[in-house]
């Protein structure tokens, strides 16, 4: 029988959660700073190649998580694997396929992974391009508005009532995003910045282009989060409990009627629900594998058509910096998924607020694009931070 024991109620509290949260924030700041360092200071302006390497690195998340579970847990590899397969079959299979003899829904899983990969590719690529053109503070502030766009889409798709305080926070964050974009349009490039063939002098500043790309990324990623919760996340995931998704109608069984279940539940032991965060890490690794297999194809096409010259890092410093981007990206994404289950949507608000502040101070300490920060961008970032505070306070009150 599937064992529904401590796995369903796993919690990380106290110092463990704080340390994990700190590493998640450090991962985001490190990924942001290293990305700008590679593409500006080291002049390795290959956003697509960097995106491809970093997102392909996601493939290591599930094997590492699975290995840690086996080495430190009380469950056998077979039990963990059977529980994960059972969860996949239960979630992906249509009602007519829910019987023991039904084949595994491989096509549906491949389609889901491909759509998830595309959903992460668009905002991810926009972000990697934006960090080379706009100040990191602007990029971070605008990127974190994805939580507000996710809230708007959730209200529309789930037919929820608008809560005045949260709606005010959404409007304030939108105004802050507009102020940041306006600040980017009024900022002037540094006089010391060399003009290269990759940076033609346009009437519209690079900061504005970077801000607009980040805003597009935030909108797409906000929609992606909601669609992920609807179509990809397990019903047992903590972040889907709040979503009022109606379960499909299933008639009550008559006495003596056989119970049809998916897969070998009775004959084989399994851990169900899967150990905490294993399922989302499996999907994230699948996204990395899909990226690795498919998204190399545009690079030779861009090379042949002379759209973009793709080149590998020419020295060890650049290569190790890109490796740092990939590893910090893995730390941030893995930590974010775990903490999202522990603390719920509050992490999205508080975590985003802290990354805005941390990236701003790191931008001041390490140089970056501080000279392009304007009064409007400062006011916009402040408005977004305040809006996050309002939303976090409202969530704490209703928790």
C-alpha positions in Angstrom: 0.0 0.0 0.0 1.2 3.6 -0.5 2.5 4.9 2.7 0.9 8.2 3.7 3.1 8.9 6.7 5.4 11.7 7.6 6.1 12.7 4.0 2.8 14.6 3.7 3.6 16.7 6.7 7.3 17.5 6.3 8.2 20.8 7.6 11.4 22.8 8.0 11.4 25.4 10.7 13.6 27.5 12.8 17.3 27.8 11.8 17.0 25.3 8.9 14.4 27.4 7.1 16.2 30.6 7.8 19.5 29.2 6.4 17.7 27.8 3.3 16.0 31.2 2.8 19.3 33.0 3.1 20.9 30.7 0.5 18.0 31.2 -1.9 18.4 35.0 -1.7 22.2 34.7 -2.1 21.6 32.5 -5.1 19.4 35.0 -6.8 21.7 38.0 -6.1 24.8 35.9 -7.2 23.0 34.9 -10.5 22.1 38.5 -11.2 25.5 40.0 -10.5 27.4 37.3 -12.3 25.2 37.5 -15.3 25.9 41.3 -15.6 29.6 40.8 -14.8 30.0 38.2 -17.6 28.1 40.3 -20.2 29.5 43.7 -19.4 32.8 43.6 -17.5 34.0 40.5 -19.4 32.4 41.6 -22.6 31.0 38.1 -23.2 27.6 39.3 -24.7 26.0 35.9 -25.5 22.7 36.0 -23.7 21.2 33.1 -25.6 24.2 30.9 -25.0 24.3 31.8 -21.3 20.5 31.2 -21.0 21.0 27.8 -22.7 23.7 26.7 -20.3 22.0 27.9 -17.2 18.6 26.4 -18.0 20.2 23.1 -19.1 21.9 22.9 -15.7 18.4 22.5 -14.1 18.7 18.8 -15.2 20.9 18.1 -12.1 18.2 19.1 -9.6 16.2 15.9 -9.6 19.1 13.4 -9.5 20.7 15.3 -6.6 17.4 15.4 -4.7 16.8 11.8 -5.3 20.3 10.8 -4.3 20.0 12.9 -1.1 16.7 11.2 -0.2 18.3 7.7 -0.7 21.4 8.5 1.3 19.7 10.3 4.2 16.1 9.0 4.2 14.3 5.9 5.5 12.8 5.0 2.1 14.1 2.7 -0.5 14.8 3.9 -4.1 12.1 1.7 -5.4 9.5 3.1 -3.0 10.3 6.7 -3.8 10.3 6.0 -7.5 7.0 4.1 -7.5 5.4 6.9 -5.5 6.6 9.5 -8.1 5.4 7.4 -11.0 2.0 6.9 -9.3 1.7 10.7 -8.7 2.5 11.4 -12.4 0.0 8.8 -13.6 -2.7 10.1 -11.3 -2.2 13.7 -12.3 -1.7 13.4 -16.0 -4.0 10.6 -17.0 -7.5 11.4 -18.1 -10.5 9.8 -16.2 -10.9 7.1 -18.9 -7.3 6.0 -18.5 -7.4 5.5 -14.8 -7.2 1.7 -14.5 -4.3 -0.6 -13.7 -3.8 -1.8 -17.3 -3.6 1.7 -18.8 -0.2 2.5 -20.4 1.8 5.4 -18.9 0.7 8.7 -20.5 4.1 9.4 -22.1 2.8 11.7 -24.8 0.9 13.8 -22.3 4.0 14.1 -20.1 6.2 15.1 -23.0 3.7 17.7 -24.1 3.5 19.1 -20.6 7.3 19.3 -20.2 7.6 21.0 -23.6 5.0 23.6 -22.7 6.6 24.2 -19.3 10.0 24.6 -21.0 8.6 27.2 -23.4 6.9 29.0 -20.5 10.2 29.3 -18.7 12.2 30.1 -21.9 10.5 33.3 -22.8 10.8 35.1 -19.5 14.3 33.6 -18.9 15.7 34.7 -22.2 14.2 38.2 -21.8 15.8 38.5 -18.3 19.2 37.4 -19.6 19.1 40.1 -22.3 17.7 42.7 -20.0 20.5 42.5 -17.4 23.0 43.7 -19.9 21.1 46.9 -20.7 19.2 48.0 -17.6 20.4 48.6 -14.0 20.1 45.5 -11.8 17.8 47.4 -9.4 15.4 48.1 -12.2 15.5 44.6 -13.5 15.0 43.0 -10.1 12.1 45.4 -9.2 10.3 44.9 -12.5 10.9 41.1 -12.5 9.4 40.7 -9.1 6.1 42.3 -10.2 5.4 38.8 -11.7 3.7 38.0 -8.3 1.2 40.8 -8.9 0.4 39.7 -12.5 0.0 36.1 -11.1 -2.5 37.5 -8.6 -4.5 39.3 -11.3 -4.6 36.2 -13.5 -5.6 34.0 -10.5 -8.5 36.3 -9.7 -9.7 36.1 -13.3 -9.3 32.4 -13.9 -10.5 31.2 -10.5 -13.3 33.8 -10.4 -12.2 35.2 -7.0 -13.4 38.4 -5.4 -11.1 41.4 -5.6 -9.8 42.2 -2.1 -9.4 46.0 -1.8 -6.0 45.9 0.0 -4.5 43.5 -2.5 -5.9 45.3 -5.5 -4.4 48.6 -4.2 -1.1 46.8 -3.9 -1.4 45.6 -7.5 -2.1 49.1 -8.7 0.7 50.6 -6.7 3.2 48.0 -8.0 2.0 48.7 -11.6 2.6 52.4 -11.1 6.0 51.6 -9.6 6.8 49.5 -12.7 5.7 52.4 -15.0 8.0 54.8 -13.0 11.0 52.4 -13.4 10.4 52.2 -17.1 10.1 56.0 -17.4 13.3 56.3 -15.4 15.0 54.0 -17.9 13.8 56.2 -20.8 15.3 59.3 -19.2 18.6 57.9 -18.2 21.7 58.5 -20.3 24.4 56.0 -21.0 27.7 56.4 -19.3 30.2 58.5 -21.1 32.9 56.0 -20.4 30.9 53.1 -22.0 32.7 52.1 -25.3 30.6 52.0 -28.4 30.7 48.7 -30.1 29.1 47.1 -33.1 26.8 45.2 -30.7 25.7 48.5 -29.1 24.5 50.9 -31.8 23.5 54.4 -30.7 19.7 54.4 -30.7 17.4 57.2 -29.8 15.8 55.0 -27.2 18.2 54.2 -24.4 19.3 50.6 -23.6 18.0 51.0 -20.1 14.4 51.5 -21.5 14.8 48.4 -23.7 16.0 46.4 -20.8 13.2 47.6 -18.6 10.5 46.8 -21.2 12.0 43.3 -21.7 11.9 42.7 -18.0 8.3 43.8 -17.8 7.4 41.4 -20.6 9.3 38.7 -18.7 7.4 39.4 -15.5 4.0 39.3 -17.2 4.7 36.0 -19.0 6.2 34.5 -15.8 3.2 35.6 -13.7 0.8 33.9 -16.2 3.2 30.8 -16.2 3.0 30.4 -12.5 -0.8 30.3 -12.5 -1.0 27.9 -15.4 1.6 25.7 -13.7 -0.5 25.6 -10.6 -3.6 24.6 -12.6 -2.1 22.1 -15.0 1.3 20.8 -13.6 1.3 21.0 -9.8 0.0 18.1 -7.8 -3.3 18.6 -5.9 -1.3 17.8 -2.7 1.2 20.7 -3.3 0.8 23.3 -0.6 0.7 26.1 -3.1 -2.4 24.7 -4.7 -4.5 24.3 -1.6 -5.7 27.9 -1.8 -6.8 27.6 -5.4 -10.5 26.8 -5.6 -10.2 24.3 -8.4 -13.2 22.1 -8.5 -12.4 18.4 -8.7 -14.0 16.4 -11.5 -17.2 14.7 -10.5 -16.8 11.0 -9.6 -19.9 9.0 -8.6 -20.0 7.1 -5.3 -19.2 3.5 -5.5 -21.8 0.9 -4.8 -21.2 -1.9 -2.3 -19.1 -4.6 -3.8 -18.0 -2.5 -6.8 -14.3 -2.9 -7.5 -12.1 0.1 -6.8 -9.9 1.0 -9.9 -6.7 2.6 -9.1 -3.7 3.7 -11.2 -0.7 1.5 -11.3 0.6 -1.2 -8.8 -0.6 0.4 -5.6 -1.4 -2.8 -3.7 1.4 -5.1 -4.9 4.3 -2.7 -4.5 5.3 -0.4 -1.7 5.6 3.3 -2.4 5.9 6.7 -0.8 2.9 8.8 -1.6 2.6 11.7 -1.8 6.2 11.9 -3.0 8.8 13.3 -0.6 8.5 17.1 -0.3 9.7 19.1 -3.4 10.7 15.9 -5.3 7.8 16.3 -7.8 8.5 20.0 -8.7 12.3 19.3 -8.9 11.5 16.4 -11.3 9.6 18.7 -13.5 12.4 21.3 -13.3 15.0 18.7 -14.3 12.7 17.7 -17.2 12.6 21.3 -18.3 16.4 21.4 -18.1 16.7 18.2 -20.2 14.2 19.5 -22.8 16.2 22.8 -23.0 19.4 20.8 -23.5 17.9 18.7 -26.3 15.9 21.3 -28.2 17.1 24.8 -27.6 20.5 24.4 -29.1 18.9 24.3 -32.5 18.5 28.1 -32.9 22.2 28.7 -32.3 23.5 27.2 -35.6 20.6 28.8 -37.4 21.5 32.3 -36.0 25.1 31.6 -36.9 24.4 30.6 -40.6 22.0 33.5 -41.1 24.4 35.9 -39.5 21.7 37.0 -37.0 24.0 36.5 -34.1 27.6 35.2 -33.8 27.7 32.4 -31.3 31.0 31.8 -29.6 32.2 29.8 -26.6 34.0 31.5 -23.7 37.6 32.3 -24.6 39.2 32.0 -21.2 38.8 30.2 -17.9 37.6 33.3 -16.0 34.5 33.6 -18.3 33.8 29.9 -18.2 34.0 29.7 -14.4 31.8 32.8 -14.1 29.1 31.1 -16.4 29.4 28.0 -14.2 28.7 30.2 -11.2 25.6 31.6 -12.9 24.4 28.1 -13.6 25.0 26.8 -10.0 23.5 29.9 -8.4 20.5 29.5 -10.7 20.1 25.9 -9.5 20.4 27.1 -5.8 17.8 29.8 -6.3 15.2 27.7 -8.2 15.5 24.6 -5.9 15.4 26.7 -2.7 12.5 28.7 -4.0 10.4 25.6 -4.7 11.1 24.2 -1.3 10.3 27.4 0.6 7.2 28.0 -1.5 5.8 24.8 -0.1 7.0 25.7 3.5 5.8 29.3 3.7 3.3 29.5 0.9 2.8 32.6 -1.2 4.1 34.9 1.5 7.6 34.0 0.4 6.9 35.5 -3.0 6.3 38.8 -1.4 8.9 38.9 1.3 11.5 37.1 -0.8 11.0 39.5 -3.7 11.2 42.5 -1.4 14.5 41.4 0.0 16.0 40.6 -3.4 15.2 44.2 -4.5 17.0 45.6 -1.5 19.9 43.1 -1.7 20.5 43.6 -5.5 20.4 47.4 -5.0 23.1 47.3 -2.3 25.2 44.8 -4.3 24.9 47.1 -7.3 26.3 49.9 -5.2 29.1 47.8 -3.8 30.2 46.2 -7.1 29.6 49.0 -9.4 27.3 47.7 -12.1 25.0 50.2 -13.6 24.6 52.6 -10.7 25.1 55.6 -12.9 21.9 54.9 -14.8 19.7 54.8 -11.7 17.4 57.8 -11.7 15.0 59.4 -9.2 12.1 57.8 -11.1 13.6 54.4 -10.9 14.2 54.9 -7.1 10.6 56.0 -6.6 9.3 53.1 -8.7 11.4 50.6 -6.7 10.2 52.1 -3.5 6.6 51.8 -4.6 7.1 48.2 -5.5 8.7 47.4 -2.2 5.9 49.1 -0.3 3.3 47.2 -2.4 5.0 43.9 -1.5 4.9 44.9 2.2 1.2 45.6 1.9 0.5 42.3 0.3 2.7 40.4 2.7 0.9 42.1 5.7 -2.5 41.2 4.2 -1.5 37.6 3.7 -0.1 37.4 7.3 -3.4 38.7 8.6 -5.5 36.2 6.7 -3.2 33.3 7.4 
